[in-house]
């Protein structure tokens, strides 16, 4: 289970839900449903971390809630 904040919103332009992970630069996913976007985000977070490890890059420590609505 990841502990990174995931922001999910609807995009008319993409006709999909977009899931962004602000603490992991460039880490985002999409899906036709909210649940699909969340599932895809969880997969891409794991892949982002795996790639960072392979490249010897620093992996940010999850900070929890970053944005207040």
Phi, psi and omega in degrees: 000129179274159181240017179275145176293137176237125178255124182241131180213160178275138176241113176297323181299319181266350184054041183208164168277139179248134178242117180250145177242093189301330183282347180243099185309128178078003183272110179204159180215174177219174178188155179288338175235163177302313182296322179293319178297319179295314179301315180295324178296319179297322177294314184291331175298314179299317179293322179298313181294317179300315179295318179299318178298315180300325181270359180072026180269155179290139178254118181301143174281131179301135181253354182085209185296125183252328187242138177253129182260000000 
